[in-house]
Amino acid sequence: MASKLPRHDLAHTVVEIKVQVDRLREQTQNIE
């Protein structure tokens, strides 16, 4: 079960990763 994630969960995980990356980019821009 764990090895095969439904496309729904996979897409949700990808979105969460993108959100985290965007937050990191905003933080780095604020530091500069």
Secondary structure as GFF3:
##gff-version 3
##sequence-region A 1 32
A	DSSP	alpha_helix	7	31	.	.	.	ID=ss1
###
